[in-house]
Amino acid sequence: MLNSRQQQCLQGIGVRLWRKRSSADASPVADETVAEPAVAEVIAAAATQISELTTMTRPNLAGEGPAPDNATPVPETQAFEIPTLDNWDVITDTIHQCDACELSRNCTQKVPGVGDRKADLLIVGEGPGQDEDIRGEPFVGRSGQLLDRMLAAIGIAREQVYITNIVKCRPPNNRDPRSDETQHCRVFLDAQIKQIAPKVILSVGRVSAHNLLGSNLPVGKLIQQLHQLPGTEIPVKVTYHPAYLLRSPAAKAIAWQDLKLLHSMLQ
């Protein structure tokens, strides 16, 4: 049974509450197309993996994971030489100076990330949008406001996590970043992960999940299981991007189950 605070949080992110139907009540209580029992089965199937994944010690990043199948090779010679990214000052300064790909020449400013640099939870999106490009901070538009409410629903403040993206510059017209662009930025993301040593990574959206996991499966499939960041023992939980939830409110019911599972992984 949810308490009043949890019910308010759910209403804030647009998730309708479910109740059990009596034998005399055969009509659905919510217009979402997602069935609660189906989601519960996903949680139950993942539960056996949680204790093993969440009790592992935090490792150093062992290297870059495999690239997606459709990735293009990184050029052998790059105009931009990346130094050893062994501390936050170097990581941030190098991101701001980077001109290794087309994105860096078209954005207003770089968006390295924001938040607690020793957070248990690292959130990885796909790339800055227009609002983020202007302010230099990830997830500050409508998607960011929804993300904040989603975190609040499980008792987590934005300041308690670290938020970044697969790429640090806004792709033109908010298109998906190309594989060569994500590969140029991957060295920065890997350095950030190594510095943070998160307990769990929350991957939001298709671009994030495909690049972190080296997979081409649909997000709906990736949500149904727990993952590890390739080359490490860091658990990765995939969920829908807040922008998708704004377009498809029915999917918020699944996102709420993801959040509850994420909360249990962080305990």
C-alpha positions in Angstrom: 0.0 0.0 0.0 1.4 3.4 -1.0 1.6 6.2 1.5 0.2 9.6 0.8 3.6 11.0 -0.2 4.2 8.3 -2.7 0.8 8.7 -4.2 1.5 12.5 -4.6 4.8 11.7 -6.3 3.1 9.3 -8.7 0.5 11.8 -9.6 3.3 14.3 -10.2 4.9 12.1 -12.9 1.5 11.2 -14.4 1.3 7.5 -13.3 -2.2 6.4 -12.5 -2.7 4.2 -9.4 -3.7 0.6 -9.8 -6.0 -1.3 -7.5 -7.1 -4.9 -7.4 -10.4 -5.7 -9.1 -13.1 -7.5 -7.2 -15.1 -10.2 -8.9 -17.9 -7.7 -9.3 -15.7 -5.2 -10.9 -14.5 -6.3 -14.4 -13.7 -2.9 -15.8 -10.1 -1.6 -15.9 -9.2 1.2 -13.4 -6.7 2.9 -15.7 -6.5 3.6 -19.4 -2.8 2.6 -19.7 -2.3 -0.4 -22.0 0.3 -1.9 -19.8 -0.9 -4.8 -17.6 0.3 -4.7 -14.0 0.8 -8.5 -13.8 3.1 -8.4 -16.9 5.3 -5.8 -15.3 5.3 -7.7 -12.1 6.7 -10.7 -13.9 9.5 -8.6 -15.3 10.4 -7.4 -11.8 10.2 -10.9 -10.4 12.5 -12.3 -13.1 15.0 -9.5 -12.4 14.9 -9.9 -8.6 17.1 -12.9 -8.6 19.9 -10.9 -10.1 19.7 -7.8 -7.8 21.4 -9.3 -4.7 24.3 -10.5 -6.8 24.8 -7.3 -8.8 24.3 -4.8 -5.9 26.7 -6.6 -3.5 29.6 -6.4 -5.8 32.4 -4.0 -5.0 32.9 -0.9 -7.1 35.6 -1.7 -9.7 37.7 0.6 -11.6 36.6 0.9 -15.2 38.4 -1.8 -17.1 38.1 -0.2 -20.5 35.7 0.7 -23.2 32.9 -1.7 -24.0 32.1 -3.1 -27.4 30.7 -0.7 -30.0 27.3 -1.3 -31.5 27.3 -3.6 -34.6 26.7 -0.6 -36.9 29.5 1.5 -35.5 32.0 3.0 -37.9 35.7 2.8 -37.1 37.4 5.7 -35.3 39.9 7.3 -37.6 43.5 6.4 -36.8 44.6 10.0 -36.7 42.5 12.6 -34.9 43.1 16.4 -35.0 42.4 16.6 -31.3 44.8 14.9 -29.0 43.2 13.8 -25.7 45.4 13.9 -22.6 45.3 11.5 -19.7 41.9 12.0 -18.1 42.8 11.2 -14.6 40.9 13.9 -12.7 37.8 16.0 -13.0 39.5 19.3 -13.9 41.3 17.6 -16.8 38.1 15.8 -17.9 36.0 19.0 -17.9 38.6 21.2 -19.5 39.3 18.6 -22.3 35.6 18.3 -23.0 35.3 22.1 -23.4 38.4 22.2 -25.7 37.4 19.2 -27.8 36.9 19.7 -31.5 37.2 16.1 -32.7 33.9 15.9 -34.5 31.2 18.0 -36.3 29.1 18.4 -33.1 31.7 20.5 -31.4 31.6 23.1 -34.2 27.9 23.5 -34.2 26.9 23.6 -30.6 26.5 26.7 -28.4 28.5 25.2 -25.6 29.7 21.8 -24.3 27.6 20.0 -21.6 30.0 17.8 -19.6 27.5 16.8 -16.8 26.3 17.9 -13.4 25.8 16.6 -9.9 27.5 14.6 -7.2 30.8 13.3 -8.4 30.8 10.5 -5.9 27.1 9.6 -6.4 25.8 6.0 -6.1 23.6 6.7 -9.1 24.9 7.8 -12.5 22.2 8.8 -15.1 23.2 8.7 -18.8 21.1 10.2 -21.5 21.7 10.6 -25.2 22.8 14.2 -25.8 22.0 17.8 -25.0 18.8 19.4 -26.4 18.2 23.0 -27.2 17.6 24.0 -23.5 20.7 22.1 -22.4 22.8 23.6 -25.2 21.9 27.1 -24.0 22.4 26.5 -20.3 25.3 24.1 -20.4 23.5 21.6 -18.1 21.9 18.2 -19.0 18.2 17.6 -18.5 16.9 21.1 -17.8 14.0 21.3 -20.2 10.6 19.5 -20.0 12.3 16.2 -20.0 14.6 17.2 -17.2 11.6 18.4 -15.1 9.9 15.1 -15.5 13.2 13.3 -14.6 13.4 15.3 -11.4 9.9 14.3 -10.5 10.6 10.6 -11.3 13.7 10.7 -9.0 11.7 12.4 -6.3 9.1 9.6 -6.5 11.7 7.2 -5.0 13.1 9.7 -2.6 16.2 10.9 -4.6 17.0 14.6 -5.2 18.7 15.7 -8.4 21.7 16.9 -6.4 22.3 13.3 -5.1 23.0 11.9 -8.6 25.4 12.6 -11.4 23.8 13.3 -14.8 25.5 13.3 -18.2 25.0 12.2 -21.8 26.5 9.9 -24.3 27.7 12.9 -26.3 28.6 16.3 -24.8 27.5 18.5 -27.6 24.0 19.0 -29.1 23.4 17.2 -32.4 21.9 19.5 -35.0 18.1 19.6 -34.9 18.3 17.1 -32.0 19.1 14.2 -34.4 20.6 11.0 -33.1 24.4 11.2 -32.7 26.3 9.2 -35.3 28.4 6.3 -34.3 31.7 8.2 -35.0 30.5 11.0 -32.8 29.6 8.7 -29.9 33.0 7.0 -30.2 34.8 10.3 -29.9 32.9 11.2 -26.8 33.1 7.7 -25.2 36.6 8.4 -23.7 35.0 11.2 -21.7 32.1 9.1 -20.5 34.5 6.3 -19.5 36.7 8.7 -17.6 33.6 10.1 -15.7 32.4 6.6 -14.8 35.9 5.7 -13.5 36.0 8.9 -11.3 32.4 8.4 -10.0 32.5 4.6 -9.5 28.7 4.5 -9.3 26.8 1.7 -7.6 24.2 1.7 -10.5 23.9 3.3 -13.9 20.5 4.3 -15.1 20.5 4.4 -18.9 17.6 6.5 -20.3 16.5 6.0 -23.9 17.6 4.0 -26.9 20.7 5.9 -27.8 22.1 5.7 -24.3 21.3 2.0 -23.9 22.7 1.0 -27.3 25.9 2.8 -26.8 26.5 1.7 -23.2 25.6 -1.9 -23.7 26.8 -2.4 -27.3 23.3 -3.7 -28.2 20.7 -3.0 -30.9 17.7 -4.5 -29.2 14.7 -2.3 -28.7 14.5 -0.4 -25.4 11.3 -2.4 -24.6 13.4 -5.6 -24.6 16.3 -4.1 -22.7 14.1 -2.9 -19.9 13.0 -6.4 -19.2 16.4 -7.5 -17.8 19.3 -6.2 -15.8 22.7 -5.6 -17.5 26.3 -4.9 -16.6 28.4 -2.2 -18.2 30.8 -4.2 -20.5 34.2 -4.6 -19.0 33.0 -3.9 -15.5 30.7 -5.2 -12.8 28.6 -2.1 -12.6 24.8 -2.9 -13.0 23.0 -1.0 -15.7 19.2 -0.4 -15.5 17.5 0.7 -18.8 14.4 2.8 -18.9 12.5 5.0 -21.3 13.7 8.5 -21.9 11.6 11.2 -20.3 11.0 12.8 -23.7 9.4 9.5 -24.8 7.2 9.4 -21.7 6.0 12.9 -22.5 4.9 11.6 -25.9 3.6 8.3 -24.7 2.1 8.7 -21.2 0.9 5.1 -21.1 4.6 4.0 -20.8 4.8 5.8 -17.4 3.4 2.7 -15.7 6.5 0.7 -16.9 8.8 3.6 -16.0 7.4 3.5 -12.4 8.2 -0.2 -12.1 11.7 0.6 -13.4 12.1 3.3 -10.7 11.0 0.9 -8.0 13.5 -1.7 -9.1 16.2 1.0 -9.3 15.4 2.0 -5.8 15.9 -1.6 -4.6 19.2 -1.8 -6.4 20.5 1.3 -4.6 19.7 -0.1 -1.2 
